[in-house]
Amino acid sequence: MNNVHPKAKISNNVTIGAFATIEEDVEIGEGCSIGPNAIILNGTRMGTNCQIFPGAVVGSIPQDLKFEGENTILEIGNNVTIREYCTLNRGTKANFKTKIEDNCLLMAYVHVAHDCTIGKNSILANGVNLAGHIEIGSNVVLGGLSAVHQFVKIGNHSMVGGGSLVRKDIPPFIKAAREPLSYVGVNSIGLRRRGFSNKQINHILDIYRILFVRGYGISKAIGIIETTIEATPERDLILKFLSSADRGVLKGFRTNQ
């Protein structure tokens, strides 16, 4: 037995487990699976072939005292997997939307707060907690039990070690670990798995040596990168990210930390 509102928009070939709840203002695409005791709340918009595991709470109202009941949504793409006991909040009037793009995996006990965006093919391991207004790029991996401060940005193809406290923005293509969180290298293994060539990876390494290894300030490093590094899509993506890093960028690794 389950509790499915008769006005919920549920496509063909959707399976719904025992004691699941689906509220009225919900849209679920074809081929999705809703596990036992999962709860899909008003404002949820789900694409095709998503898997929602038992106990997940999807589309609940924000845990934000400024929320006044405005009409907002949680938008979930295609082929998204949401494991046991994840809690996903819809947006507030700041953005009116929380968004999880295609092919993401959210492992058990992940929390995604209001107005976050998570790019395609990203993985949030068990117990990751996102505060509000966080922007995560595509192909990002966040290690288990990591906690991310509100308004932080994490760039494409980056990887964050488990148990990290993420207080600053993390540029694309890098690995971040240690405490306080620091640059510990380029995510070369992940980039190779996604088809980046050795030339591209070495190019990215050259950029981050200037930014993180040589001890320059951010503004000076950006100037050196712009004048000495060949313009490529990777370089331009990094520079664009740095120009919008409102919370500041994490530091380079120092041996005396």
N, C-alpha and C positions, 0 to 999 in steps of 0.2 A: 504494500500500500504506500502511496505517496500523495503529496499535496501539490497539485499542479493547477494553477489558475486557468480557467477555460479560455481566457482572452490572451494568454501568453502565445507568442508567435513561435511555434516549434516546427521545424522543417522535417522532411522525411528522414527515415532511418536513424532517428535519435533514440538512444536507449536511456531509460531513467530507472535508477535503482530504488530499492525499497526505502521508504521514509524520506526521500528527497523532497525539497520544497522549491517550487518555482513560482515567483510572483507574477502579477499581471503585466507590468511594463518590462517584459523580457523578450529578447529575440535570440533564438538559437539556430545556427545553421545546420546543414545536412551532415549526417554522419557523426554527430557529437555523442559523447557518452557522459552521462551524469551519474556519479556513483552514489551508493547508499548514504543517506544522511547529509548529503551536500545541500547547500542552500544557495539559490540563485535569486538575487533580490532585484527590486525595481531599478531600472536604468542600465541593466546589463545588455550589451550587444555582442554576441558571440558569433565568430565565423564558422567555417566548416571543419569537421574532423578534429575537434578539440576533445580532450579528455579531462574531466573534472573528477578527482578522486574523493573517497569518502571523507566527510567532515569539513570540506572546504566551504568557506563563506565568501561568496563572490558578489560584489556590487553593493556592499553595505555603505551606509552614509559615512562621511568623513569624521574622523576624530579631531575636529577643529572647532573651537568655540565660536569662530566667526561664521560657521555654516548656518544658514538661515532657512534651510529646506528648499533651496533653489533646485530647479530641474536640471540635473547633470547626469552624465553617463560614465560607465566603464566600458571601453571599447576593447574587445579581444579579437585578435586576428585569426588566421587559419592555422590549424595544426599546432595549437598551443596545448601544452600539458601542465596542469595545475595539480600538484600532489596533495597528500593528506594535510588537512587543517591549515592550509594557506588562508590568509585573510586579505581581501583585495577591496579597497575603498574606491568609490566613484569620486568625481571631481567636485570642486567648489566653483564659485563665481569667478575665481581668478582665471581659470582656463576652461571650466565647464566639462572637463574630460580627464579621465585617467586612461592611458592607452598602453596596451601590450601588443606588439606587432607579431607577425607570423613566425611560427617555428620556435617559439620560446619554450624553455623548460623551467618551471618554478618548482623546486623540490619542497619537501614537507616543511611546514611551519614558516614559510616565507610570509612576510608582511609587506604589502605595497600600499603606501598611503595616498592621499588625495593628490591629484594633478601631476602624478608621475608619468613619464613616458619611458618605455623600454623598447629598444630597437630589435630588429629581426635577428633570429638565431642566437639569442642571448640565453645564458644559463645562470640562474640564481640558486646556489646550493642551499642545503638545509639550514633553516634558521636565519637567513639573511633578512635584515630589517631596513626598509627604506622609509625615511621621513617624507614630508610633503615636497612637491615641486622639484623632484629629482629628475634629471635627464640622463638616461643611459643609452649609449649608442648601439649599433649593431655588432653582433659577434663578440659580445662582452661576456666574461666569466667572472662571477663574484663568488669567492670561496665561502664556505659555511660559517655561520655565526658572525658575518661581517655586518657592521652597522654604518649606515650612510646618513650624514647630516643633511638637513633640509637645504634645498636649492643647489646642491652639488651637481656637477656635470662629470660624466665619465665617458671618454671618447671611444670610438669604434676600435674593435680588435684588442682592447686592453684586458688585462687579467689581474685580479686583486686577490692576494693571499687570504686564506681562511683566518677568521678572528680579527680582521682589520677594523680599525676605527677610521672611517673616511670623512675627514673634515674639510679637505681641499679638493679642487678639481683635478682630475686625472686625464692627461692628454691621450690621444689615440696611440695605439700600437705598442704600449709599454706594459711591463710588469710592475706592480706596486706591492710592497710588503714591509715588514719590520714595524717597530713602534718607536717614535712616531712614523706614520706611513711615509715611505720614501720610494723614489725611483730605484729599481734594482735591475734594470736592463730592458731591452726590447723583447717583445713577445715573439721571438723568432720561430719557435716551434709551432705556435698557433698560426702564424702568418704562412709558414710553409704548408701547413695542412690546408690552408685556404687558397693556395696557388700563387702566393707571392714568390718572386724569383730572388735568388741571392743578391742580384744587383739592387733590387728594390729594398731588400732588408738592410743591406750595407748603406744605402742612401739614407734610410731612416736612422740607422745608427749614427751616421755623421751628424745629423741634425741634433740628436739627443746628447751627443758628446758636447756640443756647444751649449746646449740648454742646461744640462745637469752635471757635467763632469768638470768643466773648466772653471767653474766658480763665478761666472758672470751673473749679474742681475738679469731679471727677466727682460726688461726693456732693451738692455744692451745685447743680450743674446738674440732677441728677435731681429734687431738691426743687422747683426752679423749673419744670421741665417738668410735674411732677405738679400743681402749683397754678395754672399759667397757660395750659397747652395743653389744648384740648378733648380729651376722651377719645374715641379712635377705635381701630379694630383696629391701625392702623399705629403709633400712639403706644404702645399697650399692648404690642405686639410688641417695640418698641425698649426699653421699660422692663424687660420681662421678660428680654431679652437682657442688658442692662446689669447686672441683679441677679445673673446667673449667670456673669459674665465673670471667671472665676477667675484668668486670667493677666494681667488688666488690659486696658484698651482702648487702641488705637493713639492717637497724639496728633493734634491739629489741626495744619494746615499753618502754618509760620512762615517768613516771608520770609528770615530770617537763617540758615536751615538750609543 
